Amino acid sequence: MPWAHIDERFPWNWRVRFLSDEAFRLYVSAICWSAGNPTDRVITSKELRLVVDARAPRQQAEELVAAELFEELPGVGWRIHDYHD
């Protein structure tokens, strides 16, 4: 079974510390989704609702783009920034 490693200091990282709860949940869910699926860290627009069950997942994705945690891929979706680091 695949797994994702998240450092115990992760919630205090400067990039995630000030995210909304919903964007934080999307980010963690996207990391887990990418670990368990052969997506090469890309979350497509169609997959977004599968990754997180939220009211406005596109709004949270845009919040993650602004925080430099997601990279927008026009016409495709989003790539998790620094996923392999």
Protein Blocks (a to p, Z undefined) as FASTA:
>chain_A
ZZddddfklmmpfklmmgcfklmmmmmmmmmmmmmpcekopacfklmmmmpccfblmlmm
mmmmmnopaccdehilpcdehklZZ
